Amino acid sequence: MTAFSARDLAGPLGALARAGHGGAALLIVKHWGGQCHYVGQRQHPGTPLALLVGLDAAQALADILWRRGGTRGGQLDVVSPAALSPAKKGDIARAEGTTREVARAAGVTERYVRLVRASDDQPARKERPRDPRQGSLLD
């Protein structure tokens, strides 16, 4: 298995790690990596997530997911452990091409590519060249 730590996580699991539940975030990646899970707004001791990481960490993750709101609600896309190596994240952040092209080449989801590219610790990407055939909406 690839060596990684909680600081390598992005998105809701990264927020969970920053909230003091790094071990729980790593357990989720280890057991549910590469899968999508629904996390209910209110956790109780019998939910699969609470059984895996404990009630406090499960409720903290639910709060993070539901605070973000939007149409996804409690949908948790768990990144594959193979995608978490710092070298792989750096490759994703520096890769040229569209989100879809980079995701296919790296073997990760498009959402993970967007999360890595948007994270604060990644260098800014170069601007895409402007298509001269496209007009400006501001002119």
N, C-alpha and C positions, 0 to 999 in steps of 0.2 A: 504494500500500500504506500502511496505517496506521503511523504512527511509534510504536514501542514499544521497550522495553528489557528486559533480562533481569530487572530488579527487578519488572517487571509480571507475571511468571509466578507461578502458584500450583501446588501439588501437587508431583509428582515432578520436573517440569521446574524449578520454583522451587527445590527442594532441590538439583538439579544445578547451578543457577546460583550458589547460596550456597556450594556446594562448590568453586567456582573454575572452573566450566566454563560460564560465561554465554554465550560465543560458540557453544558446542556446542548449548546449549538453544535459542538463537535459530535456529540452522540447522535443528534438528528441526522447529520451528514453521514455518519458511519452506517446507521441503520436504514435510513430512507433516501440515501443519495441517488440522484437521477430520477426521482419520482415526484409526483405532485400529490399533495394532501390537503384536505379541507380541515381548517382549524376553527372550531366553533367559538363564538364570542365569549361564552362562559365555560370555563373548564371545571371539571370535578374529578375526584380521584380515580374514577373508572375509565376515563377517556384514554385512547391509545397513546396520545401525546403525554398525558400526565403519568401514565404507567412507565413510559420510556425515560422521561427527564425529571419527574417530580411535579407536584402541583404548582409551586411558586414559579418555576421556569415556564411551565405550560401556560399559565395565566399571563405571564409577562409577554410571551410570544403572541398570544391571542390579542392582548392590548395593542401591541405594535402593529399587527396586521389589520385590526379593525380601526385603529386610529387613522391609518393611511386611507381607509375607506375606498371610494371608487367602486367600479363595477366588479372588481375581483374579490372584495370582502375578505374572507378568511382563507383565500387560496394561497398555499405555500408551495412554491416550486423549489425543491431541494436540489442543489447543485451536486454533481457527481464528485466524489473525492479526487478523482484523477485530474479534475480541472482546477484544483486549488493550489497546486504548487506555485510558488512565487514566480518561477520562470515562465510557467504557462500563462499566468495572469499578465505578466509583462509582455509576452508575445501577443496576447489578445489586445492589450492596450495600444501597442505600436503597429498592429497589423493594418495594412491598407485594404480598402475595399468596403463593401457594404456590410451591414450587420449580418445579413444572411450568409454572405460569402465567408466571412470570418468564422461564424458559428459552425458552418459545415466543415471548414478546414480544421478547426480546433476540436471538433467533436463535442461541442457544448450547445446549449440552447441560445436562441437569439436574445432572450431576456437576460441571460447571464452576460453576454457580450455587452449589452447596453448598461448593465449594472457596473461592470468593470470599467468601461469607458467613462462612465459618469462619476466614479468614485473620486474622492478628494485627493487621494494619494497617487493618482496616475497623472503623468504628464499630459498636457493639452495636445490634442491631435491637430494635424494640419487641416486648414480649411480645404474643402473640396473645391476643385476648380469650377468657376462659374461657366455655365453653358451659354455661349454667345447667342444661341437661338432663342433663349428665354428672355422675355421682357421683364422689367422691374415693376412691381406693384406700387412702388413709391414714386415713380416718375410720372 
